[in-house]
Amino acid sequence: MEEDEPELAAGLEAALELAPAVQAAIEQVFPSQDPLDRADFNAVEYINTLFPTEQSLANIDEVVNKIRLKIRRLDDNIRTVVRGQTNVGQDGRQALEEAQKAIQQLFGKIKDIKDKAEKSEQMVKEITRDIKQLDHAKRHLTTSITTLNHLHMLAGGVDSLEAMTRRRQYGEVANLLQGVVNVLEHFNKYMGIPQIRQLSERVKAAQNELGQQILADFEEAFPSQGTKVAWLDKIDRRYAWIKRQLVDYEEKYGRMFPPEWCMTERIAVEFCHVTRTELAKIMRTRAKEIEVKLLLFAIQRTTNFEGLLAKRFSGCTLADGTVKKPEVPAPSTNPFLEDETGTETDEIVIEKSDMDKPKKPKVPDNPFHGIVSKCFEPHLYVYIESQDKNLGELIDRFVADFKAQGPPKPNVDEGGAVLPSCADLFVYYKKCMVQCSQLSTGEPMIALTTIFQKYLREYAWKILSGNLPKTTSSSGGLTITSLLKEKEGSEVAKFTLEELCLICSILSTAEYCLATTQQLEEKLKEKVDVSLVERINLTGEMDTFSIVISNSIQLLVQDLDAACDPALTAMSKMQWQNVEHVGDQSPYVTSVILHIKQNVPIIRDNLASMRKYFTQFCIKFANSFIPKFINHLFKCKPISMVGAEQLLLDTHSLKMVLLDLPSIGSQVVRKAPASYTKIVVKGMTRAEMILKVVMAPHEPPVVFVDNYIKLLADCSTDTFQKILDMKGLKRSEQSSMLDLFRQRLPAPPSGVESTGSLSLSAPTPEQESSRIRKLEKLIKKRL
């Protein structure tokens, strides 16, 4: 028995495990917080709860008694429930029989009610059948009466319409016709009836007859005077005639037509179409007789007439039937943009100060633009050819005026003056551009742009470059004649004050032309059709003016550079090994400073309004003078220690003068540009380092070579050879020095082949000057 007890307990526990749904229903019906009622009851945990400590075991008898009491109560409850379920089966069968009897009684009552409802429905149908028939009869009768009334109105209206049409009673016909048409719409579904179809055909016939009759009456009231087409010189009379006709029409017949028909505008538009067609025909026939003045006269009168139409009419009757509202562009920064509403003969003045004035937006186009003037476009080649001829004559006049009047008088107080011919040229350009844009914004504008490009280049070459003073020296140095003069002790010819001012004036003019040409390009792009904008390109002409600017600066540099050449030649011919003591700066330094003080203030004052070009002049002069000075320095051989000290003093004096060159001779001292200062410091420091190397003792040789590499950072054997020549070393000594120099050279970077010349630093001023001279030669070849 003891062995079977665990199995029995396990069986009872399995039997007491309920499904989750059953357990949830029980908890919902009999909620309880008692741990004994939980489905996951654990006896061990429950006992540990009752007796958490050993001391609590003292109450074990009391707890056992409570549990036994609870068990007895549960047994009593179970016994009561079981006994109460003894008669449940019999009571349930009795209740079921009573429910079945009640259902049978309910079904019988429902059947009776359904039978009565069917009888009531049948009775209602019989009652309402006669009422529906009466309703249908009433509706059909009403429709018949309405249709007969409409038919009577239609028949009578058609008869009256035909009679009034014959009597030309148009005022009464206007109201009657609309009513007849409205009534006829009610009979659209009866068109299969012959009589109705006949009335519809009579209405259409009356409408056609009425239209033809009205047109005939208008033709009789407005007799045609024939389409006589006059030549272009009478075109203003043609527009005056239509103006009178439109005014007369509005006074006499304007009230005859609805305002929304816009009859006055339609008449004007038809007149424009006829005029354009007839003018195109006659101009094709008499093309050889078209002159520029006559063509411009006709175009001007035509565009004025189109503008008048735009003020008077909205343009709603044009081909597309819609009026396009022109877009107002944003304000332009173009100095060419001025008031263009005047005639082409209005004088237009372009000043440099105009660039700073607020600009006006472009005047929007009117919807009638080109409605007549389009016919002149095929003949605008006459205008383009005329402008080509006029501009050619203008350039020739500029050349003649310059030769006759000579260069502008020097006036350093006002700076380099722009040549007056420049403003005249762009004034004429502005006038041509305005005229052509009013004539056409298509291909003629491209042709005019080509003409502009042609004469911009001619102005640059004939007026600007052609009048630059000629120099006797080249960018590479002096000519043979100059060298011969040096030997004789005379100086190289320099530009006069007038020539320097002329160069600055031409530079200022080229700069103004460059800026104005860019603005001209922008304005042309605004005027031309959007599809042709890409074909407007004046970059080549702007480059041409840039070349003139560069050549002008180069002339100024060459002039000052050539003026300093005799002094540098004198420096290289001095016996520096015989100098016994160090004194003040040498005479050649004084000569260089004198030439700088003579030229630079004039150039600076004439370029006062263009500081960037004066800075370019300073930089170019430094890049030219410093390498030349170093080359002449190498020719000073041999040099004693005292001679080297004197040269070092002279070099420092020149360095300070060059650093002060931008503001030399000026009452207002300005700091030199950093880019210029960097070039001067780098170049003249190299000259100072050369002299310091020459001053250094050549014994021991290793120290001398290392000192040279450290100071000059130049691994060129040619430069080292020149240093040795300046020190006056013998060839045998130079040979050993060169061998040692080659041994002490730092190793070249990997992947770079060893050459006779290797630079450890950035390009020297000589190399930079060489590259600049090559670039200038390429520019001159292009010119």
Buried (B, 14 or more C-beta within 10 A) or exposed (E): EEEEEEEEEEEEEEEEEEEEEEBEEBEEEEEEEEBEEEEEEEEEEEEEEBBEEEEEEEEEEEBEEEEEEEEEEEEEEEEEEEEEEEEEEEEEEEEEEEEEEEEEEEEEEEEEEEEEEEEEEEEEEEEEEEEEEEEEEEEEEEEEEEEEEBBEBBBEBBEBBBEBBEEEEBEEBEEBBEEBEEBBEBBEEBEEEEEBEEBBEBBEEBBEBBEEBBEEEEEEEEEEEEEEBEBBEEBBEBBEEBBEBBEEBEEEBBEEEEEEEBBBBBBBBEBBEEBBBBBBEBBEEEEEEBEBEBBBBBBBBBBBBBBBBBEEBEBBBBEEEEEEEEEEEEEBEBBBBBEBEEEBEEEBEBEBEBBEEEBEEBEEBBBBBBBBBBBBBEBBEBBBEBBBEBBBEBBEEBBEBBEEEEBBEBEBEEBBBBBBBBBBBBBBBBBBBBBBBBBBBBBBBBBBBEBBBBBBBBBBBBBBBEBBBEBBBEBEBBBEEBBEBBEEEEBBBBBEEBBBBBBBBBBBBBBBBBBBBBBBBBBBBBBBEEEBEEBBBBEEBBBBBBBBBBBBBBBBBBBBBBBBBBBBBBBBBBEBBEBEEBEEBBEBBEBBBEBBEBBBBBBBBBBBBBEEBBBBBBBBBBBBBBBBBBBBBBBBBBBBBBBBBBBBBBBBBBBEBBBBBBBBBEEEEEEBBEEBBEBBEBBBEBBBBBBBBBBBEBEEBEEBBBBBBEBBBBBBBEBBBBBBBBBBBEEEBBEEBBEBBBEBBEEEEEEEEEEEEBEEEEEBBBEBBBEBBEEBEEBBEEE
